[in-house]
């Protein structure tokens, strides 16, 4: 059973990496999932403040430190007792989703779910 949610929020890429690649796969897939489920899609709710080493290039124990403090809430939004689904393409250790969830919870989200396509 999928949760009822106010927003689906894709994990953001750093602007430089997204420009180089040409797209954010979590954003592209998340847009379709949100439309199909009837959830509001908010691709710019979270911002990535700094570029980090891609998580796939790191050992599990290094991933948590690599991702700490890289996300912030877009100042154009306010979250008041909302429920959000964070969307990423792959779950390995969960470090990315956990770090992004901290930001949303601190900003006022009441419930934050994580959703991925693969593990």
Buried (B, 14 or more C-beta within 10 A) or exposed (E): EEEEBBBBBBBBBBEEBBEEEEEBBBBEBBBEBBEEBEBEBBBEBBBBEEEBEEBEEBEEEBBBEBBEEBBBBEEEBEBEEBBBBBBBBEBBBBBBBBBBBBBBBEBEBEBBBBBBBEE
